[in-house]
């Protein structure tokens, strides 16, 4: 049976919970519809995070991002929605979602939303 889009984010236990380390997922096939014109929008979603107890499973992340395909979303809204949903699912130490959206009307848009666990100092930035 073929896969279907889903908003369910599946997680698994962090194999190294005693250490800060960055995980980066780059999804270059993000698509949605412009909420104003209904035309397709394309972009890359980058997810960077320092896990706490849980990590996100990749197929569920792929199906989650696919779930936006036939919906209308502003770039700013969808970037923040992805951040909120991943924080809710994983409760990471830190998380950054970057939306790198393709040219639309001659304008390239980049949106970055960030979460940091309350009371935590930012982890040292790696070469991501």
Secondary structure, 3 states (H helix, E strand, C coil): CCCCCCCCCCEEECCCCCCCCEEEEEEEEEEEECCCCCCEEEEEEEEEEECCCEEECHHHHHHHHHCCCCCECCHHHHHHHHHHHHHHHHCCCEEEEEEEEEEECCEEEEEEEEEECCCCCCCCCCCC
